[in-house]
Amino acid sequence: MFIKPALNSGSPYPATTSPEAIGAVVEILKEKGARRVIVGDMCGIEHVKLSQQGLSGSSRSLMEASGMARAAEAAGAELHFFEEAGWPAFYEDFPAAGSHWKQGLMMPSILKEVDHVILMPRCARHVLAGSTLGLKAAVGYWRTDTRLEYHRDAATFQEKTAEGNTVNTLLKKQRLVLSAADKILTTYGPDKGFMFQPEIGVVMASESVVAHDMVSLAWLLENRLSVPSSEKEGFKDPYGSQWMVSAGNHWVVSKLGGLGPALDSERLTRNDINTIWDDRVLNRAYQVFGNMPAVILEPANDVLPQALKKRLAECTTPPA
């Protein structure tokens, strides 16, 4: 069993996946008879860079800083970090037909050793993508050259986010997508921003990454309504500025591939998201996964207020 968290940095939850949630899921899997549970990821280019020439940074040290490593190991899991196995320890996997990807995606070889994958993202804002939920979390699998194509060919950045989740490995092995969201990173992101803690937190779980993200995005938008307007202005929430989004993506491309690719990279256009129906990632996901899932909210207990359940249901029901 492989658990893929969102370890984009060493920052604490909700900038990364909840350690408490990681520990709880590992414990449940062990109780259910899982002999081997692996928790692993590879951090973002700001912190870790793997190339054919070598490696800088350490996802292991960042998972330790986030608190996830201790929680995972205490519950009986082992840790795995893709960059530690080196550049050759990836294989090419291919997204659905009609994809905007020019090459296959380079996925970590550890996925060939497991039968089941659980994705454990978080609910957060993202300075370049607008939000970072389940579909966006797949980036952590990808080798540096795949991440370079993703950011360099930025005109279809959102579409490639969805398409990257249709590689054969994930279609065959991903069983569950689960997010703890009692804390939400409501601005900036992915590593810092305004952390909002609602009176009632939620844990979202679905076999469908698309259905999960429909609810998770609705939850992010719901909680952004409670954030002071002063926290959603200028550099505190720069996704609102097209110039900042475009410049930020060029910077990422330069980190991934150098000055040449940065100069040749396409413009990343921000996607204004006022409702989940505005999201280009989800709209592409409905196409490449074959349909728009019907979201049926089934509370696991009686803690979820009916009014909140009703609002989330309304937000995830297609407009007439």
C-alpha positions as CSV (number, residue, x, y, z in Angstrom):
1,M,0.0,0.0,0.0
2,F,1.4,3.4,-1.0
3,I,0.1,6.7,0.6
4,K,0.9,9.8,-1.4
5,P,0.6,13.0,0.7
6,A,1.1,16.6,-0.4
7,L,4.7,17.3,0.7
8,N,5.5,20.4,-1.4
9,S,7.6,21.8,1.5
10,G,8.4,21.3,5.1
11,S,5.7,23.7,6.3
12,P,3.1,22.4,8.7
13,Y,-0.5,21.4,7.9
14,P,-2.5,22.8,6.1
15,A,0.4,23.8,3.8
16,T,1.1,20.1,3.7
17,T,-1.0,17.0,4.5
18,S,-2.1,16.6,8.1
19,P,0.3,14.3,10.1
20,E,-2.6,13.3,12.3
21,A,-4.5,12.1,9.3
22,I,-1.5,10.3,7.9
23,G,-1.0,8.5,11.2
24,A,-4.7,7.6,11.5
25,V,-4.9,6.1,8.0
26,V,-1.7,4.1,8.4
27,E,-3.1,2.7,11.7
28,I,-6.4,1.7,10.0
29,L,-4.6,0.0,7.1
30,K,-2.4,-1.9,9.6
31,E,-5.5,-3.0,11.6
32,K,-7.1,-4.2,8.4
33,G,-4.1,-6.4,7.6
34,A,-1.8,-4.4,5.3
35,R,1.6,-5.9,5.7
36,R,3.5,-3.0,4.1
37,V,2.5,0.7,4.1
38,I,4.7,3.2,2.4
39,V,4.4,7.0,2.7
40,G,6.3,9.0,0.1
41,D,6.5,12.0,-2.2
42,M,9.0,14.4,-3.8
43,C,8.9,18.1,-2.8
44,G,8.6,21.1,-5.1
45,I,11.4,22.6,-7.1
46,E,11.8,25.5,-4.6
47,H,13.2,22.9,-2.1
48,V,14.3,19.8,-4.0
49,K,15.8,19.4,-7.5
50,L,16.7,16.0,-9.1
51,S,18.7,16.1,-12.3
52,Q,20.8,13.7,-14.3
53,Q,23.8,15.5,-12.8
54,G,22.8,15.1,-9.2
55,L,20.4,16.2,-6.4
56,S,19.9,19.2,-4.2
57,G,17.6,19.3,-1.2
58,S,15.9,16.5,0.7
59,S,12.2,15.6,0.8
60,R,13.0,13.4,3.8
61,S,14.2,16.3,5.9
62,L,11.2,18.3,4.8
63,M,8.8,15.5,5.7
64,E,10.5,15.4,9.1
65,A,10.0,19.2,9.5
66,S,6.3,19.0,8.6
67,G,5.7,16.3,11.3
68,M,4.5,13.8,8.8
69,A,7.5,11.5,9.1
70,R,7.2,11.0,12.8
71,A,3.4,10.3,12.5
72,A,3.8,7.9,9.7
73,E,6.6,5.9,11.3
74,A,4.9,5.9,14.7
75,A,1.9,4.2,13.1
76,G,4.0,1.6,11.4
77,A,4.7,2.9,7.9
78,E,8.0,3.2,6.1
79,L,9.1,6.3,4.2
80,H,10.1,6.6,0.6
81,F,11.4,9.7,-1.3
82,F,11.5,9.5,-5.1
83,E,14.6,11.5,-5.6
84,E,16.7,9.3,-3.3
85,A,16.5,6.5,-5.8
86,G,18.0,8.7,-8.5
87,W,17.2,9.8,-12.0
88,P,16.8,6.3,-13.5
89,A,14.3,5.2,-10.9
90,F,11.3,6.4,-12.9
91,Y,9.4,4.9,-15.8
92,E,7.3,6.4,-18.6
93,D,3.5,6.2,-18.2
94,F,1.0,7.7,-20.6
95,P,-2.1,9.8,-20.1
96,A,-5.5,9.4,-21.8
97,A,-5.7,9.8,-25.6
98,G,-6.1,13.4,-26.8
99,S,-3.9,14.7,-24.0
100,H,-2.0,17.9,-24.3
101,W,1.1,16.2,-23.0
102,K,3.8,15.9,-25.6
103,Q,5.7,13.1,-23.8
104,G,4.8,10.4,-21.4
105,L,5.0,11.2,-17.8
106,M,7.9,10.0,-15.8
107,M,6.5,8.2,-12.7
108,P,8.5,6.8,-9.7
109,S,9.3,3.1,-9.9
110,I,8.1,2.4,-6.4
111,L,4.6,2.4,-7.8
112,K,5.3,-0.8,-9.7
113,E,6.0,-2.5,-6.4
114,V,2.6,-1.7,-4.8
115,D,-1.0,-2.9,-5.5
116,H,-2.9,0.0,-4.0
117,V,-2.5,3.8,-3.8
118,I,-4.2,6.2,-1.4
119,L,-3.9,9.9,-2.3
120,M,-4.0,12.3,0.7
121,P,-3.9,15.9,-0.4
122,R,-4.9,19.0,1.5
123,C,-7.4,21.8,0.8
124,A,-5.4,24.9,-0.2
125,R,-4.9,27.9,-2.4
126,H,-2.1,27.9,-4.9
127,V,-0.3,31.0,-6.2
128,L,0.0,29.7,-9.8
129,A,-2.9,27.2,-10.1
130,G,-5.5,28.9,-8.0
131,S,-6.0,25.8,-5.8
132,T,-4.1,22.7,-4.9
133,L,-6.3,19.7,-4.2
134,G,-6.3,16.1,-5.3
135,L,-5.7,16.4,-9.0
136,K,-2.8,18.9,-8.5
137,A,-1.2,16.6,-6.0
138,A,-0.1,14.2,-8.8
139,V,2.7,16.6,-9.6
140,G,4.6,15.2,-6.7
141,Y,5.0,11.9,-8.6
142,W,6.7,13.5,-11.6
143,R,10.4,13.6,-12.4
144,T,11.9,17.0,-13.1
145,D,11.7,16.7,-16.9
146,T,7.9,16.1,-16.7
147,R,7.5,19.0,-14.3
148,L,9.4,21.1,-16.8
149,E,7.0,20.3,-19.7
150,Y,4.1,21.0,-17.4
151,H,5.2,24.5,-16.5
152,R,6.9,25.4,-19.8
153,D,3.9,24.6,-22.0
154,A,1.7,26.7,-19.7
155,A,-1.1,27.5,-22.1
156,T,-2.6,24.1,-21.2
157,F,-1.3,24.0,-17.6
158,Q,-4.8,23.4,-16.1
159,E,-5.7,20.8,-18.7
160,K,-2.5,18.9,-18.2
161,T,-3.2,18.9,-14.4
162,A,-6.3,16.8,-15.0
163,E,-4.8,14.7,-17.7
164,G,-1.8,13.7,-15.6
165,N,-4.1,11.8,-13.3
166,T,-5.2,9.5,-16.2
167,V,-1.9,7.6,-16.5
168,N,-2.4,3.9,-16.5
169,T,-0.8,3.3,-13.0
170,L,-3.2,5.7,-11.2
171,L,-6.3,4.4,-13.1
172,K,-5.4,0.9,-12.1
173,K,-4.1,1.4,-8.5
174,Q,-5.5,4.5,-6.9
175,R,-8.3,3.3,-4.6
176,L,-9.1,6.4,-2.4
177,V,-8.6,10.1,-2.2
178,L,-8.9,11.5,1.4
179,S,-8.3,15.0,2.7
180,A,-8.4,16.3,6.3
181,A,-9.7,19.8,6.0
182,D,-10.3,21.1,9.5
183,K,-7.7,23.7,8.6
184,I,-7.6,25.4,5.1
185,L,-4.8,27.4,3.6
186,T,-7.1,30.1,2.1
187,T,-4.6,32.5,0.5
188,Y,-1.3,32.5,-1.4
189,G,-0.1,28.8,-1.3
190,P,1.2,26.3,-1.7
191,D,3.7,26.8,1.2
192,K,2.4,29.8,3.1
193,G,-0.7,31.9,3.4
194,F,-3.7,32.7,5.7
195,M,-4.7,29.6,7.7
196,F,-8.4,29.5,8.5
197,Q,-9.9,27.1,10.9
198,P,-13.6,26.8,10.6
199,E,-15.8,25.9,13.6
200,I,-16.6,22.6,12.0
201,G,-13.9,20.9,10.1
202,V,-14.4,18.1,7.5
203,V,-12.7,15.0,6.2
204,M,-13.5,14.3,2.6
205,A,-13.1,10.8,1.1
206,S,-14.0,9.4,-2.3
207,E,-12.9,6.7,-4.7
208,S,-13.1,9.4,-7.4
209,V,-10.4,12.1,-7.4
210,V,-12.8,14.2,-9.5
211,A,-15.7,14.0,-7.0
212,H,-13.3,14.6,-4.2
213,D,-12.0,17.8,-5.8
214,M,-15.5,19.1,-6.6
215,V,-16.2,19.0,-2.9
216,S,-12.8,20.1,-1.8
217,L,-12.9,23.2,-4.1
218,A,-16.4,24.0,-2.8
219,W,-15.0,23.8,0.7
220,L,-12.1,26.1,-0.1
221,L,-14.4,28.7,-1.7
222,E,-16.8,28.4,1.3
223,N,-14.0,29.2,3.7
224,R,-12.4,31.9,1.7
225,L,-15.7,33.9,2.3
226,S,-14.7,34.1,6.0
227,V,-11.2,35.4,5.3
228,P,-10.7,39.2,5.9
229,S,-10.5,41.1,2.6
230,S,-7.2,42.6,3.7
231,E,-5.7,39.0,3.5
232,K,-6.8,38.6,-0.1
233,E,-5.1,41.6,-1.6
234,G,-1.8,42.2,-3.4
235,F,1.1,40.1,-2.3
236,K,-0.9,38.4,0.4
237,D,-2.9,36.5,-2.3
238,P,-1.1,37.2,-5.6
239,Y,-3.1,34.8,-7.7
240,G,-5.4,37.7,-8.3
241,S,-2.7,39.4,-10.5
242,Q,-2.1,38.0,-14.0
243,W,1.3,39.6,-14.0
244,M,2.3,37.8,-10.8
245,V,1.0,34.4,-12.0
246,S,2.8,34.7,-15.3
247,A,6.1,35.9,-13.7
248,G,5.9,33.2,-11.1
249,N,5.6,30.5,-13.6
250,H,8.5,31.8,-15.6
251,W,10.6,31.6,-12.4
252,V,9.5,28.0,-11.8
253,V,10.5,27.1,-15.4
254,S,13.9,28.7,-14.9
255,K,14.4,26.6,-11.7
256,L,13.4,23.4,-13.5
257,G,15.2,23.9,-16.8
258,G,17.3,27.1,-16.9
259,L,17.1,30.4,-18.7
260,G,16.5,29.0,-22.2
261,P,13.3,27.2,-21.4
262,A,12.1,30.1,-19.2
263,L,12.5,32.5,-22.2
264,D,10.6,30.0,-24.4
265,S,7.9,29.2,-22.0
266,E,4.2,29.9,-22.7
267,R,2.1,32.4,-20.7
268,L,0.2,30.9,-17.8
269,T,-3.2,32.5,-17.7
270,R,-4.8,32.6,-14.3
271,N,-8.2,30.9,-14.0
272,D,-10.7,33.0,-12.1
273,I,-12.6,30.6,-9.9
274,N,-15.8,31.9,-8.3
275,T,-17.6,28.6,-8.3
276,I,-16.4,25.1,-9.0
277,W,-17.9,25.3,-12.5
278,D,-15.2,27.9,-13.4
279,D,-12.3,25.6,-12.8
280,R,-10.5,24.5,-16.0
281,V,-8.9,21.6,-14.2
282,L,-12.2,20.1,-13.2
283,N,-13.8,20.9,-16.5
284,R,-11.0,19.0,-18.3
285,A,-11.3,16.2,-15.7
286,Y,-14.9,15.6,-16.6
287,Q,-13.8,15.1,-20.2
288,V,-10.8,12.8,-19.7
289,F,-12.5,10.7,-17.0
290,G,-15.5,10.2,-19.2
291,N,-18.2,12.0,-17.2
292,M,-19.0,14.4,-14.4
293,P,-19.6,12.4,-11.3
294,A,-22.8,12.9,-9.4
295,V,-21.7,14.0,-5.9
296,I,-23.8,12.5,-3.1
297,L,-22.7,13.7,0.3
298,E,-22.9,10.9,2.9
299,P,-21.9,12.1,6.4
300,A,-20.0,9.5,8.4
301,N,-21.5,10.9,11.6
302,D,-24.0,13.4,12.9
303,V,-21.5,16.2,13.4
304,L,-21.8,17.8,10.0
305,P,-24.5,20.6,10.2
306,Q,-27.3,20.1,7.8
307,A,-27.0,23.7,6.7
308,L,-23.4,23.1,5.7
309,K,-24.2,19.8,4.0
310,K,-26.9,21.6,2.0
311,R,-24.6,24.4,0.9
312,L,-21.9,22.0,-0.2
313,A,-24.5,19.9,-2.1
314,E,-25.8,23.0,-3.8
315,C,-22.2,24.0,-4.8
316,T,-21.5,20.6,-6.3
317,T,-24.9,20.3,-8.2
318,P,-24.6,21.4,-11.8
319,P,-26.5,24.6,-12.6
320,A,-29.7,24.0,-14.5
